């Protein structure tokens, strides 16, 4: 099953009485464990990369690995960039393959959080990427009461988020879930609701969350604990362990925790139905074939300079995955030059064409040099 549109995952979960599980990935062992366990359980899943984790993960290497694993998975999978602290970070993640964004509002006033969320929504929507954001509205924390229903309504109205998060990411062992408030929120909005697993939920709490409209449950603390416990056991067992021995069994421990979450959330066995419901999320290749106008402003030299500038400009636009500029191998080819621009999603084509930097480049540099050409868009055929 190819990478799928995250909106379809939420919609299917909400309408079929279960929650899709999202797993924060702190390394390749987390990635392998999450995908393998989801396949073992025949469950859909969301693979998450949190911005704070990029302090020890190189995004340019790790995110392509996540995307490759998602595309090879036999169950429906989406990729979400979580705890995004800035518009620039969210845009970069979209360009690296994420098809969902979740924001981090900590440390900001409500007004600042709303303004930043709205900016990210406006940016991501043009590229077909859903945005998750919200307020802690159902978890009672020491000295920090949950947000009011009016605050939640105001946040939804002023941001335009696609998915509403109603519980924060900080693990709190004795956190109490407010199911009455959750019912009020469910009655006040049609958006899919998501919750972070602030601790190990009981079976009854899982059922209570799902019955009240929670379509996604986000997990990290339990995975981190399972990996840490296995590592500590390995350290104690052999004082002179090398790296590979220290890591022995970590992936299996992670996989067991992932499977536990998938079964408790009710998503195990759902993959066939989700697969029939979900739209594939795939790139689009935008191809431009052209010739330089006869005697046009320096010919080959001008064409090379124009292509170099175009690569720089296009590569900075969110949802542009790669930019290839080329020259025909045969000098007698009908078209002498080409552009191959890979977009993350079909929606990105029009957004790119409307982007002010692209418009300025096309009108000021490209069209004067190459007034005639052929434009084609291709989608992948599985």
C-alpha positions as CSV (number, residue, x, y, z in Angstrom):
1,X,0.0,0.0,0.0
2,X,1.5,3.4,-0.9
3,X,1.7,6.3,1.5
4,X,-1.8,7.6,2.0
5,X,-3.6,10.8,2.7
6,X,-3.7,11.4,6.4
7,X,-7.2,12.9,6.3
8,X,-8.6,9.6,5.0
9,X,-7.0,7.8,8.0
10,X,-8.7,10.1,10.5
11,X,-12.1,9.9,8.6
12,X,-12.1,6.1,8.5
13,X,-11.1,5.8,12.2
14,X,-13.8,8.3,13.3
15,X,-16.5,6.7,11.4
16,X,-15.6,3.1,12.3
17,X,-15.2,3.4,16.1
18,X,-11.4,3.1,16.6
19,X,-8.4,5.3,16.8
20,X,-5.4,5.2,14.5
21,X,-2.1,5.1,16.4
22,X,0.7,7.6,15.8
23,X,4.2,6.7,16.9
24,X,7.1,9.1,17.5
25,X,10.3,7.8,15.9
26,X,13.5,8.5,17.8
27,X,15.7,6.4,15.4
28,X,15.7,3.6,12.9
29,X,14.9,0.9,15.5
30,X,11.7,2.8,16.2
31,X,10.9,3.0,12.5
32,X,11.5,-0.7,11.8
33,X,9.5,-1.7,14.9
34,X,6.5,0.5,14.1
35,X,6.2,-0.6,10.5
36,X,6.8,-4.3,11.3
37,X,4.3,-4.3,14.2
38,X,1.7,-2.5,12.1
39,X,2.1,-5.1,9.4
40,X,1.9,-7.9,11.9
41,X,-1.4,-6.5,13.3
42,X,-2.7,-5.5,9.8
43,X,-3.2,-2.0,11.2
44,X,-2.9,1.5,9.7
45,X,-0.4,3.7,11.4
46,X,1.1,7.2,11.4
47,X,4.8,7.5,11.5
48,X,5.8,10.7,13.4
49,X,9.1,12.7,13.5
50,X,9.2,15.3,16.2
51,X,11.2,18.4,15.7
52,X,13.0,18.1,19.0
53,X,14.3,14.7,18.0
54,X,16.1,16.2,15.0
55,X,18.7,17.3,17.5
56,X,20.2,13.8,17.1
57,X,18.6,12.8,13.8
58,X,19.7,14.3,10.5
59,X,16.4,15.2,8.9
60,X,17.9,15.0,5.3
61,X,18.8,11.3,6.0
62,X,16.1,10.2,8.4
63,X,13.0,11.5,6.8
64,X,13.8,9.9,3.4
65,X,14.2,6.6,5.3
66,X,10.8,7.1,6.9
67,X,9.2,7.8,3.5
68,X,10.9,4.8,1.9
69,X,9.6,2.5,4.7
70,X,6.1,4.0,4.4
71,X,6.0,3.4,0.7
72,X,7.1,-0.2,1.1
73,X,4.7,-0.9,3.9
74,X,1.9,-3.4,3.2
75,X,-0.5,-1.4,5.4
76,X,-1.8,2.2,5.0
77,X,0.7,4.7,6.5
78,X,1.0,8.5,6.8
79,X,4.0,10.6,7.9
80,X,3.5,13.5,10.3
81,X,5.9,16.1,11.4
82,X,5.1,16.8,15.1
83,X,5.9,19.5,17.7
84,X,6.8,21.9,14.9
85,X,8.0,25.1,16.5
86,X,8.0,27.3,13.4
87,X,6.6,27.8,9.9
88,X,10.0,27.3,8.4
89,X,10.4,23.9,10.1
90,X,7.0,22.8,9.0
91,X,7.7,23.8,5.4
92,X,11.0,22.0,5.4
93,X,9.4,18.8,6.7
94,X,6.8,19.0,3.9
95,X,9.6,19.3,1.4
96,X,11.2,16.2,2.9
97,X,8.2,14.0,2.5
98,X,5.9,14.6,5.5
99,X,2.2,14.7,4.6
100,X,0.9,16.0,7.9
101,X,2.0,18.7,10.4
102,X,1.3,19.0,14.1
103,X,2.2,22.2,16.0
104,X,3.9,22.9,19.3
105,X,2.2,25.8,21.1
106,X,4.2,25.7,24.3
107,X,5.8,28.9,25.5
108,X,3.4,31.1,23.5
109,X,0.5,33.2,24.5
110,X,-2.9,32.0,23.1
111,X,-2.8,34.9,20.6
112,X,0.7,33.9,19.4
113,X,-0.3,30.3,19.1
114,X,-3.4,31.1,17.1
115,X,-1.4,33.4,14.8
116,X,1.4,30.9,14.1
117,X,-1.1,28.1,13.6
118,X,-3.1,30.1,11.0
119,X,0.1,30.9,9.1
120,X,1.1,27.2,9.0
121,X,-2.4,26.2,7.9
122,X,-2.4,28.7,5.1
123,X,1.1,27.5,3.9
124,X,0.3,23.8,4.2
125,X,-3.2,23.8,2.7
126,X,-1.8,25.0,-0.6
127,X,0.2,21.8,-0.8
128,X,-2.6,19.4,0.3
129,X,-1.1,18.8,3.8
130,X,-3.5,18.7,6.8
131,X,-2.4,20.6,9.9
132,X,-3.1,19.4,13.5
133,X,-3.1,21.9,16.3
134,X,-4.9,22.5,19.6
135,X,-5.0,23.1,23.3
136,X,-4.9,20.9,26.4
137,X,-8.6,20.8,27.0
138,X,-9.2,17.4,28.7
139,X,-6.2,16.7,30.9
140,X,-6.1,18.0,34.5
141,X,-2.5,18.9,35.4
142,X,-1.2,20.2,38.7
143,X,-1.6,23.9,38.8
144,X,-2.7,24.0,35.1
145,X,-6.4,23.7,34.4
146,X,-7.5,22.6,30.9
147,X,-8.5,25.2,28.4
148,X,-12.1,26.2,28.4
149,X,-14.6,25.2,25.8
150,X,-14.8,28.8,24.6
151,X,-11.0,28.9,24.1
152,X,-11.2,25.7,22.1
153,X,-14.0,27.1,19.9
154,X,-12.0,30.3,19.4
155,X,-8.9,28.4,18.4
156,X,-10.7,26.3,15.8
157,X,-12.5,29.3,14.4
158,X,-9.4,31.5,14.0
159,X,-6.9,28.9,12.8
160,X,-8.7,26.6,10.4
161,X,-6.9,23.5,11.6
162,X,-7.9,20.2,10.0
163,X,-7.4,18.1,13.2
164,X,-8.0,19.2,16.7
165,X,-5.6,18.1,19.5
166,X,-7.2,18.1,22.9
167,X,-4.5,16.8,25.1
168,X,-0.8,17.8,25.3
169,X,2.4,15.8,24.9
170,X,3.9,16.0,28.4
171,X,3.8,12.6,30.2
172,X,2.0,13.0,33.6
173,X,1.7,9.7,35.6
174,X,-1.4,10.8,37.5
175,X,-3.1,12.9,34.8
176,X,-6.9,12.7,34.9
177,X,-8.9,12.7,31.7
178,X,-12.0,14.9,31.6
179,X,-14.5,12.8,29.6
180,X,-17.3,15.3,30.2
181,X,-15.3,18.1,28.6
182,X,-14.4,15.8,25.7
183,X,-18.1,15.1,25.1
184,X,-18.7,18.9,25.0
185,X,-15.9,19.4,22.5
186,X,-17.2,16.5,20.3
187,X,-20.6,18.2,20.2
188,X,-19.0,21.6,19.4
189,X,-16.9,20.6,16.4
190,X,-16.9,18.3,13.4
191,X,-13.1,18.0,13.3
192,X,-11.3,14.7,14.0
193,X,-10.0,14.8,17.6
194,X,-6.5,13.6,18.7
195,X,-5.0,12.9,22.1
196,X,-1.4,12.3,23.2
197,X,-0.9,9.4,25.5
198,X,0.1,11.4,28.6
199,X,0.5,8.0,30.4
200,X,-0.5,4.4,29.9
201,X,-4.2,4.5,29.4
202,X,-6.4,1.7,30.8
203,X,-8.6,-0.3,28.5
204,X,-11.6,1.6,29.8
205,X,-9.9,4.9,29.0
206,X,-9.1,3.8,25.5
207,X,-12.8,2.9,25.0
208,X,-13.9,6.2,26.6
209,X,-11.7,8.3,24.3
210,X,-12.7,6.5,21.2
211,X,-16.5,6.5,22.0
212,X,-16.2,10.3,22.4
213,X,-14.7,10.9,19.0
214,X,-10.9,10.6,19.4
215,X,-9.7,9.3,16.0
216,X,-5.9,9.4,16.7
217,X,-3.8,8.5,19.8
218,X,-0.2,9.6,19.8
219,X,2.5,7.5,21.5
220,X,6.0,8.1,22.5
221,X,6.6,7.8,26.3
222,X,5.7,4.1,26.3
223,X,8.0,3.4,23.4
224,X,10.9,5.3,25.0
225,X,10.4,3.5,28.3
226,X,10.4,0.0,26.6
227,X,13.6,0.8,24.7
228,X,15.2,2.2,27.8
229,X,14.4,-0.8,29.9
230,X,15.9,-3.2,27.4
231,X,19.0,-1.1,27.1
232,X,19.5,-1.0,30.9
233,X,19.1,-4.8,31.0
234,X,21.7,-5.2,28.3
235,X,24.1,-2.9,30.2
236,X,23.7,-4.9,33.4
237,X,24.0,-8.3,31.7
238,X,27.5,-7.8,30.2
239,X,29.7,-4.9,31.5
240,X,31.8,-4.8,28.3
241,X,29.0,-4.7,25.8
242,X,29.6,-3.1,22.4
243,X,27.0,-1.1,20.5
244,X,25.4,-4.0,18.7
245,X,25.1,-6.0,21.9
246,X,23.7,-3.0,23.7
247,X,21.0,-2.7,21.1
248,X,20.1,-6.4,21.1
249,X,16.4,-6.9,21.6
250,X,15.6,-3.1,21.6
251,X,13.6,-3.3,18.3
252,X,11.7,-6.3,19.6
253,X,10.8,-4.5,22.8
254,X,9.6,-1.5,20.8
255,X,7.6,-3.8,18.5
256,X,5.8,-5.4,21.5
257,X,4.8,-1.9,22.8
258,X,3.6,-0.8,19.4
259,X,1.5,-4.0,19.0
260,X,0.0,-3.4,22.5
261,X,-1.1,0.1,21.5
262,X,-2.5,-1.0,18.1
263,X,-4.7,-3.6,19.8
264,X,-5.9,-1.4,22.6
265,X,-6.8,1.3,20.1
266,X,-9.0,-1.0,18.0
267,X,-7.0,-0.5,14.8
268,X,-5.6,-4.0,14.6
269,X,-7.1,-5.8,11.6
270,X,-8.4,-2.6,10.0
271,X,-5.9,-2.3,7.2
272,X,-8.0,-3.9,4.4
273,X,-11.0,-1.6,5.0
274,X,-8.7,1.5,5.4
275,X,-6.8,0.5,2.2
276,X,-10.1,0.6,0.2
277,X,-11.0,3.9,1.7
278,X,-7.7,5.9,1.5
279,X,-6.4,7.9,-1.4
280,X,-2.7,7.3,-2.2
281,X,-0.3,10.1,-1.4
282,X,2.2,10.3,-4.2
283,X,4.5,12.7,-5.9
284,X,3.9,14.4,-9.3
285,X,6.5,15.0,-11.9
286,X,6.2,18.4,-13.7
287,X,8.1,18.2,-17.0
288,X,9.0,21.2,-19.1
289,X,10.6,20.7,-22.5
290,X,11.9,23.8,-24.3
291,X,14.4,25.4,-26.6
292,X,16.2,28.7,-26.2
293,X,14.9,31.4,-28.6
294,X,17.2,31.6,-31.7
295,X,20.0,34.1,-30.9
296,X,18.3,34.6,-27.6
297,X,20.4,36.6,-25.2
298,X,23.6,34.5,-25.2
299,X,22.2,31.1,-26.0
300,X,23.8,28.3,-24.0
301,X,25.4,30.5,-21.4
302,X,22.1,32.3,-20.7
303,X,20.3,29.0,-20.5
304,X,22.7,27.6,-17.9
305,X,22.5,30.8,-15.8
306,X,18.7,30.7,-16.0
307,X,18.6,27.0,-14.9
308,X,20.9,27.7,-12.0
309,X,18.7,30.5,-10.7
310,X,15.6,28.4,-11.2
311,X,17.0,25.5,-9.2
312,X,17.8,27.9,-6.4
313,X,14.3,29.5,-6.4
314,X,12.2,26.3,-6.9
315,X,14.2,24.3,-4.3
316,X,13.2,26.9,-1.6
317,X,9.4,26.4,-2.2
318,X,7.7,24.0,0.2
319,X,6.5,20.8,-1.4
320,X,9.1,20.9,-4.1
321,X,11.0,17.6,-3.6
322,X,13.7,17.8,-6.3
323,X,14.6,20.0,-9.2
324,X,16.4,18.5,-12.2
325,X,17.6,20.6,-15.2
326,X,19.0,19.0,-18.2
327,X,20.2,19.2,-21.8
328,X,19.4,16.7,-24.5
329,X,22.1,14.0,-25.2
330,X,21.4,14.2,-28.9
331,X,22.0,17.7,-30.4
332,X,19.3,17.1,-33.0
333,X,16.6,16.4,-30.4
334,X,13.3,18.3,-30.9
335,X,13.7,19.9,-27.5
336,X,17.2,20.9,-26.3
337,X,16.5,21.5,-22.6
338,X,14.2,20.2,-19.9
339,X,13.1,20.8,-16.3
340,X,11.9,17.9,-14.1
341,X,10.3,19.2,-10.9
342,X,9.0,16.7,-8.4
343,X,6.1,17.9,-6.2
344,X,5.0,16.1,-3.1
345,X,1.3,16.1,-4.1
346,X,-0.8,17.2,-7.1
347,X,-2.2,20.2,-5.0
348,X,1.3,21.6,-5.0
349,X,1.4,22.3,-8.7
350,X,-1.0,25.2,-8.7
351,X,0.4,26.5,-5.4
352,X,3.8,26.6,-6.8
353,X,2.6,28.4,-10.0
354,X,1.0,31.1,-7.8
355,X,4.1,31.5,-5.5
356,X,5.5,35.0,-5.9
357,X,9.1,33.8,-6.3
358,X,8.1,31.4,-9.1
359,X,6.0,34.0,-10.9
360,X,8.8,36.5,-10.8
361,X,11.3,33.9,-12.1
362,X,9.0,32.6,-14.9
363,X,8.0,36.0,-16.1
364,X,11.4,37.7,-15.7
365,X,13.9,35.0,-16.7
366,X,12.4,31.9,-18.2
367,X,9.7,33.0,-20.6
368,X,11.8,35.8,-22.3
369,X,14.5,33.2,-23.0
370,X,12.2,30.2,-23.8
371,X,8.8,31.5,-25.0
372,X,7.7,28.2,-26.5
373,X,7.8,24.9,-24.8
374,X,5.8,21.8,-23.7
375,X,4.5,21.4,-20.1
376,X,3.4,18.0,-18.8
377,X,2.5,16.6,-15.4
378,X,2.8,12.9,-14.5
379,X,1.6,11.0,-11.5
380,X,3.2,7.7,-10.5
381,X,1.6,4.4,-11.7
382,X,2.1,1.7,-9.0
